[in-house]
Amino acid sequence: ALTSALHAKIDPELSGQKNVYVVNWLKSEPGTDGVTYAFMMAQVQAPGGKPVDWSKTTYAETVQEGMFDGGHLEALVKSSDGGKSWTVLEHGIGSTDVWWIGLPDGYRSAPKSIFPFIQSEAE
């Protein structure tokens, strides 16, 4: 369900190119508001491990300008129904910086522990 929500958001950006996510970080936990939050980091690629043709995507200009750092994806999602359905709150592909580092400040109900490299106050 989580990846279905991401595909619904990201597939149009890729101009309908078939794609899969090779996940290297995925953590979910309930937030202070009772909603479940998850943060995912993954590599976006075509099936079979082939690269996505980024020149045919909404990222084409960014790629051409040299401001696209590959097909890495970061996404913050939430579920209010125990993980049956998910809503994409924020996502980024190919960023050249750690754009998501401020997400815990913007989404205070989300547990900091779902984000890599960010420690919660309890630790």
Salt bridges, closest charged atoms under 4 A:
ASP11 OD1 - HIS7 ND1 2.96
GLU13 OE2 - HIS91 NE2 2.91
GLU29 OE2 - LYS27 NZ 3.85
ASP53 OD2 - LYS56 NZ 3.75
ASP69 OD2 - HIS72 NE2 3.94
GLU74 OE2 - HIS72 ND1 2.57
GLU121 OE2 - LYS112 NZ 2.69
